[in-house]
Amino acid sequence: MHAIYLTDLALRYFPRSSARSAVTQLRRWINLNKDLQKKAGRTSLQERTAHAYAFAT
């Protein structure tokens, strides 16, 4: 399993944004994608407090 910091992931999706803006945009995108939330098994509280995500490699 490989972990990536939320800021790093956000900047990969939004490379022209500041780190803060990229994280905000990524969180908004995650919150709007209910299917992704179900697959990730995350609650809104976990999303607000998570600083890193883990992916199986």
Backbone as CSV, one residue per row, in Angstrom:
resi,resn,N_x,N_y,N_z,CA_x,CA_y,CA_z,C_x,C_y,C_z
1,MET,0.842,-1.167,0.000,0.000,0.000,0.000,0.892,1.236,0.000
2,HIS,0.485,2.221,-0.751,1.254,3.450,-0.894,0.405,4.615,-0.405
3,ALA,0.953,5.451,0.464,0.225,6.626,0.962,0.712,7.877,0.249
4,ILE,-0.209,8.803,0.036,0.132,10.077,-0.583,-0.574,11.174,0.218
5,TYR,0.123,12.252,0.454,-0.474,13.352,1.198,-1.551,14.023,0.360
6,LEU,-2.576,14.488,1.020,-3.701,15.118,0.349,-3.240,16.299,-0.506
7,THR,-2.334,17.094,-0.002,-1.832,18.243,-0.761,-1.151,17.795,-2.045
8,ASP,-0.332,16.756,-1.959,0.364,16.248,-3.147,-0.626,15.731,-4.188
9,LEU,-1.631,15.010,-3.730,-2.645,14.483,-4.638,-3.428,15.628,-5.278
10,ALA,-3.814,16.595,-4.475,-4.580,17.734,-4.982,-3.791,18.503,-6.033
11,LEU,-2.504,18.692,-5.780,-1.682,19.430,-6.739,-1.463,18.659,-8.035
12,ARG,-1.595,17.346,-7.986,-1.508,16.551,-9.219,-2.744,16.767,-10.087
13,TYR,-3.903,16.924,-9.435,-5.137,17.158,-10.172,-5.301,18.626,-10.575
14,PHE,-4.776,19.534,-9.761,-4.931,20.964,-10.002,-3.557,21.641,-9.933
15,PRO,-2.682,21.373,-10.894,-1.289,21.836,-10.818,-1.113,23.354,-10.909
16,ARG,-2.082,24.058,-11.446,-1.948,25.513,-11.584,-2.544,26.272,-10.406
17,SER,-3.036,25.546,-9.414,-3.634,26.166,-8.228,-2.625,26.210,-7.096
18,SER,-2.894,27.082,-6.129,-2.082,27.067,-4.908,-2.418,25.781,-4.155
19,ALA,-1.578,25.400,-3.219,-1.816,24.167,-2.456,-3.163,24.225,-1.739
20,ARG,-3.458,25.350,-1.117,-4.710,25.482,-0.374,-5.919,25.374,-1.303
21,SER,-5.860,26.064,-2.430,-6.954,26.027,-3.391,-7.121,24.629,-3.983
22,ALA,-6.020,23.969,-4.280,-6.077,22.619,-4.847,-6.739,21.643,-3.881
23,VAL,-6.397,21.730,-2.602,-7.004,20.844,-1.597,-8.496,21.117,-1.489
24,THR,-8.875,22.381,-1.486,-10.295,22.745,-1.419,-11.052,22.178,-2.611
25,GLN,-10.489,22.312,-3.788,-11.128,21.804,-5.003,-11.231,20.280,-4.979
26,LEU,-10.174,19.613,-4.530,-10.195,18.152,-4.470,-11.227,17.662,-3.458
27,ARG,-11.274,18.292,-2.301,-12.276,17.900,-1.293,-13.692,18.100,-1.823
28,ARG,-13.912,19.199,-2.524,-15.230,19.459,-3.106,-15.571,18.371,-4.117
29,TRP,-14.606,18.007,-4.953,-14.814,16.972,-5.962,-15.132,15.620,-5.299
30,ILE,-14.400,15.299,-4.236,-14.638,14.040,-3.514,-16.028,14.053,-2.893
31,ASN,-16.406,15.177,-2.278,-17.721,15.269,-1.638,-18.866,15.150,-2.637
32,LEU,-18.663,15.595,-3.855,-19.702,15.514,-4.873,-19.788,14.133,-5.514
33,ASN,-18.746,13.323,-5.362,-18.693,12.001,-5.986,-19.077,10.938,-4.956
34,LYS,-20.361,10.676,-4.827,-20.864,9.734,-3.819,-20.358,8.308,-4.071
35,ASP,-20.209,7.926,-5.330,-19.713,6.591,-5.641,-18.285,6.412,-5.130
36,LEU,-17.465,7.435,-5.323,-16.092,7.387,-4.827,-16.064,7.303,-3.303
37,GLN,-16.936,8.051,-2.648,-16.998,8.013,-1.190,-17.339,6.608,-0.692
38,LYS,-18.289,5.951,-1.366,-18.674,4.595,-0.971,-17.514,3.628,-1.147
39,LYS,-16.821,3.728,-2.279,-15.699,2.829,-2.546,-14.552,3.067,-1.566
40,ALA,-14.345,4.302,-1.196,-13.258,4.628,-0.269,-13.652,4.321,1.166
41,GLY,-14.955,4.217,1.428,-15.416,3.923,2.775,-15.131,5.048,3.755
42,ARG,-15.187,6.264,3.277,-14.892,7.427,4.126,-16.186,8.142,4.508
43,THR,-16.198,8.683,5.727,-17.290,9.532,6.161,-16.858,10.976,5.999
44,SER,-17.778,11.896,6.123,-17.423,13.312,5.972,-16.425,13.743,7.039
45,LEU,-16.523,13.211,8.264,-15.568,13.548,9.316,-14.174,13.066,8.943
46,GLN,-14.061,11.850,8.418,-12.759,11.337,8.016,-12.170,12.176,6.889
47,GLU,-13.008,12.642,5.975,-12.516,13.462,4.873,-11.965,14.784,5.371
48,ARG,-12.623,15.374,6.349,-12.180,16.673,6.858,-10.875,16.561,7.624
49,THR,-10.615,15.401,8.229,-9.426,15.264,9.065,-8.295,14.504,8.395
50,ALA,-8.537,13.927,7.229,-7.509,13.133,6.558,-6.452,14.034,5.926
51,HIS,-5.208,13.683,6.135,-4.108,14.410,5.515,-3.366,13.540,4.513
52,ALA,-3.676,12.242,4.515,-3.037,11.328,3.581,-4.050,10.270,3.155
53,TYR,-3.899,9.802,1.947,-4.739,8.732,1.428,-3.831,7.566,1.068
54,ALA,-4.339,6.352,1.232,-3.556,5.160,0.911,-4.172,4.473,-0.297
55,PHE,-3.325,4.004,-1.169,-3.758,3.304,-2.372,-3.013,1.980,-2.461
56,ALA,-3.722,0.955,-2.853,-3.071,-0.335,-3.068,-2.241,-0.240,-4.350
57,THR,-1.034,-0.760,-4.296,-0.188,-0.730,-5.490,0.121,-2.133,-5.951
